[in-house]
């Protein structure tokens, strides 16, 4: 199966589920969209990052990023297969 590069298009509240959000991914070289259902806490973390808001304390993903950065690791891709 061919890999398709995606970028984050945005977040949307899901009318189908209470307290659920859709992370909308978009093809870099196309028009298709991929919604991924996420919880309210995950949506809030993503929204803070997208808006450039710095929380008063590091979030879990910030700590993981700091570990990767300090160890000179680079995350080059994430593969969504299911």
N, C-alpha and C positions, 0 to 999 in steps of 0.2 A: 504494500500500500504506500502511495506517495505521501510524503509529509506536506502539510500546508501551514505556512507561517501565519500566525494570528497576532492581533494587537487588541488591547482592551479598548472597547468602544465606550463602555459606560456601565452604570448600574441602573436597575429598574426594580421597583417594588412589584412583587408577583401578586396579581389579583386572585390567583387560584389557591394560594396558601397563605395562612396567617403567619406573620413574622418571617416570611421567606422573601428572598430577593433573587434576581437574576443578574449574574455577571455576563455582560454581552461581549463576546469576542467577535472580531471581524477579520476576514481574510485580508492579507496585505495586498495581494494581486487579484482581488475578485470582489464579488458583491455578497457572498454568503455570510451569514451570521450564525454564531453558536451560542445559545444561552445556556448557562450552567447555574443551576439552583444552588444558592448558598444561604447560610443563616444570617441573622441580624448582626451578630458580633463580627463575623467575617466581612460583611458588607460595610460595617462601620469602619473597620481597619483599612479596607481598600479605599473607601471614600476619603478618609483622613490623608492617606498617601497621595491620592489624586489631586486633592486640594492644597497640598503642601503644608498641612497642619502638623505641628510637632506636639505629640502628646506629652503630658507632664512626666511620664515614666516610659521606659522602653516597652514596646509590645513584644510578644513572643517571637514574631517574625523578625523584629529588629535585632533581637539577641542572636538569632540564627545567622542573620546577615553579617553581624559583627564578627561572629566566629569564623564564617567563611572568608571574610575580608582579611582578618588578622592571620589566617592560615594561608593566604595567597591562593585561595580556591576561587574559580570563576564558574558561575552557573550559566551555561551557554544556551540551554534549551530545556523545555519541559515537554514531555511526550504524553499526550492524552490519547488513550487507546480504547477506552470503554466508557 
